[in-house]
Amino acid sequence: MELRRRVLLLPGQGAQRERMAAGLYGAHGEFTASMDAFFDQQGEQGPLLRTHWLRTAPNPAMDDAAVAQPLLLGVGHALGRAVSGPGGGPGLLLGHSVGELAAACLAGVFDAADVGALASARARVLTDEGHGGMLAVAGTPQELSADLGPGVAVAALNGPRQTVLAGPAAALAETAERLRARGRVVRALRSGHAFHSPLMESTALRFGEALVALGPRAPRSGVTVVSTRTGVPVTVRQARDPHFWGGQLATPVRYWPALRHLLDTWGRRPGLLLLDGSADGSLGAPARHHPAVREGASEVVPLLARGRDCGGPQDERVFAEALTRLAESGGQAAVS
């Protein structure tokens, strides 16, 4: 019997939650070891990041990209290690925004020992440039285009009718008001920067320059990173280019096109097992609109508890159920 291919979905800015995946810390050996190594790599900032991560809601620090982005990277990488067994981890990786860097580390583009350096570099380049905000809006870019204020741009395509806008705070607030007046559902994301918009271009350039020292490589054999910058698999040339990874800070996240490419290409039987690493279920939700999932050929499997259970003991239960589902589908699971 042909086995389902496994896909790991990793979240980015806006999907961070207090204590995301913290219920696995101390309960799952590989996850715990990976997080401890990550905090050690952060030097003096490590204990503070750990404190921010383990603090219960409300925690305004999680709105700060200099806190949220390193934690998203560290947690995403640790989840990837935790779902990998002796036979290796998922062969298909898809990360949203900073989640793409976690995917690159899991694919061998960057060394596991470089996760901390990546996180530090990402936080270091986040200066006062690019300050603003982000909005999640129900609608397509074409439907929203006439209402965008000065400097407001499409920052992400998250689903068939799920668009994220980014831009300067004042212009974004005016845009939100116009969209709500037209009956649009608008939600502010937890971000103080206008990520994935032209406001981040100089930041993206500095980040790419910082990645030169890490010497990115081609993904190791048998692993494919589907890029949310291009919507298709990363090429060898792109993988080796530091500015390909750095430049994603200023370009739209094409998450839905990338996810649709996966499902169009491999979603039919035997299909895909989509491991949703988000603490809010946002990564797997758009997949349910695709015929491959609706008809049962592919399946979305959450890795973490959500809502009130996020970061608590239920994380361990949900993750254990995911590992069982992996084993049933022929995948290898790490030993807790």
Buried (B, 14 or more C-beta within 10 A) or exposed (E): EEEBBBBBBBBBBBBBBBBBBBBBBEBBEBBBEBBBBBBEBBEEBBEEBBEBBEBEEEBEBBBBBBBBBBBBBBBBBBBBBBBBBEEEBBBBBBBBBBBBBBBBBBBBBBBBEBBBBBBBBBBEBBEEBBBBBBBBBBBBBEBBEEBBBEBBBBBBBBBEBBBBBBBBEEBBBBBBEBBEEEEBEBEEBBBBBBBBBBBBBBBBBBBBBBBEEBEBBBBEEEBBBBBBBBBBBBBEEBBBBBBBBBBBBBBBBBBBBBBBBBBEBBBBEBBBBBBBBBBBBBBBBBBEBBEBBEEEBBBBBBBBBBEEBBBBEBBBEBBBEBBEBBEEBBBBBBEB
